[in-house]
Amino acid sequence: MKIRIVYFIIPLVIGLAASLTGFSLIWRLFILSLLLPLVSYLWTFFVLRNIKAESVPLPAQVKAGDTVTGSLTLINQGRIPRFMLQVEEISSIPGYVNQTTVNLLPERQMQIKSQIYIPKRGKYQAGLYTVTAGDPLCLFQTRRTFGSSQNLVAFPATLDLPFFDPLHYVSPGFRPGRNMALQTGTNVASIRDYVSGDSLRHIHWRSTAHSSKMMVKVYDPDRMQNSAKNIWVVCDMEASVQSGSDVESTEEYTITIAASLVKKFLEQGWPVGLISHAEKNYHFPLDTGIIHLDSIQAALSEMNAGGSVPVEQILINEASRFDLHALTFVITPAWNDRLVRTLLQIKKQQGVLVAILLDTGTFGVKRGLTSIPYTLQSNGVQVYVVKSGDNLNMALDSRKL
């Protein structure tokens, strides 16, 4: 209860003046000055009595970008009105403020609705309300809490990525519709003339020598497509390579892309695993189903770029998982030689490797080697470059490859 001390000094001053002068009017003012704080105190003491509340539980799980509706119903069970009740919701959601002032008539109720916008992923609290009341002279204030603080887990926003299909994409030098022609397999289906953009390591030297023109090997695309049996998503959460801030940061883009990939392939029935070294190590083994999806989404909702392990070291440590049966996605803002060497080493032992590179130059930090996408593509790695502000459905469009 908040008390204004100055109003207790006034009666003392008036009482001193009355004792010195002896005027009856001043004595009456003195008595009135004593009664007013007493009446105000009793008013404040009883004003929140017989007030009850009912709140609607908030959903435990939401998505970044969602708007959640909540409400609190205040019920005046007494026979006197309650005026100027200040209601405020206590919440940890960034930028969210819910304050209002209500009057409650005797034996009436009032519903206070809230529209809670969830700006980004994370764990938040909401649903606890404080009601503050005071006396008409503003001498005292009393406060009560209603409702209960509820945990809100905001999963990352996810996209459908309708045109992202790394198992069926158009390769350089081939007509549209040819599947996985750039990927390196073990079964050579045929040979053909060299076309600009083909990898030099696909050249068939014997045929080139006999025909006096460059010939390249064509690998069996069906083997490449059918060999992929599981999905691995590797998120680069090393602190030193991140850039940008808030929702326009490489950290948030990485999380959004990872969440979208996990959701897309789990809904298609693929076994999916996720690996990341962030503020702690995250390792989800291959699994399927909605429970697995919720577990990964919950982890991604709280993951932050506080890691110290470079993504290339993660790939080396976990190399045994990225075999011929794995379709591996590496999401990273790192543009350096070490990453290229590691990705090419991983590519030699597996079928489909996809590098999703975040262009740090568009997030406010100068990026490293600009030739990385071409180097990786020319060696059979699928590469997608994502810039700040990009529409991810367009940036991750396999038809553009």
Secondary structure, DSSP 8 states (H G I E B T S, - for coil): -EE-THHHHHHHHHHHHHHHH--HHHHHHHHHHHHHHHHHHHHHHHHTTTEEEEE----SEEETT-EEEEEEEEEE-SSS-EEEEEEEEE--STT---EEEEEE-TT-EEEEEEEEE--SSEEEEEEEEEEEEE-TTS-EEEEEEEEEEEEEEEE------TT--TTS---TTS-TT--STTS--S-EEEEEE--TT--GGGB-HHHHHHHTS-EEEEE-HHHHHHH--EEEEEE--BGGG--EETTEEHHHHHHHHHHHHHHHHHHTT--EEEEEESSSEEEEEEE-SHHHHHHHHHHHHH--S-B-S-HHHHHHHTGGGSSTTEEEEEEE---SHHHHHHHHHHHHHSSEEEEEEE-GGGGTS--S-TTHHHHHHTTT-EEEEE-TT--HHHHT-GGG-
